[in-house]
Amino acid sequence: MLSGNCGTATTRATPAGAEAAGHDVTFTAVAQTAGISRATCYRNRELRAIIDTYRSRHGDILTLTALADRVDNLTQTLHALADKVRHQEEEIRSLKRATQPPARRSQTPD
């Protein structure tokens, strides 16, 4: 049985219930079938695991377009993270230079 404050709505919010209602098994469809918010589906770990398991078992079939979209999205995310890391590394170098005392020159007689 699922725990949490979802009550009987959680019991109705099963992937089988969404499928029986003629919906694809998605978080949105399960939430609509159960009369709960999508956020509840995502926040309730047990419910989320059930939905994810059902989706993977019954096939989230990826089309080439969907797969290309995912790859493009991941590539954009990777580039954004790389830019952020570069910016932070530059900031760290700048702060280190600002906080280091100037190097002394040794005074040796010529």
Secondary structure, DSSP 8 states (H G I E B T S, - for coil): ---STTTHHHHH--HHHHHHTT--SSHHHHHHHHT--HHHHHH-HHHHHHHHHHHHHS-----HHHHHHHHHHHHHHHHHHHHHHHHHHHHHHHHHHHHS----------
